[in-house]
């Protein structure tokens, strides 16, 4: 998690991603991967709506997940 926030992971470094605004948990990794693949096919407006429904201020959620590190 810290590596992502610091921009040390290739994807976050390339796209200058610094805020975690949406997170979902799944019991099985295969379910998480399947859901991520579904989300990748969504239109941008749908993704924005998903974020704003759960995090209207686009607050950085990284600190809330510090216990995962």
C-alpha positions, 0 to 999 in steps of 0.5 A: 500500500505504501509503495503505491501511495509513494508512486513506486509501483509502475502503474501509479508512477506512470499515471501519477496516481497518488490518491486511493478513492475507492476500495473493495474487498473480496473473500477470494482473489479470483472474485477480486480479479473478475470484478476488476476486469468487469470494472475495466470495461465500464465507461468512465462516467460509471466509474466516477459515479461508483466513486462519488456514491461511496466517497463523494469528496474523493477523500484519500482512503489510504490512511483508513487502510494503514492496518493492511501494511 
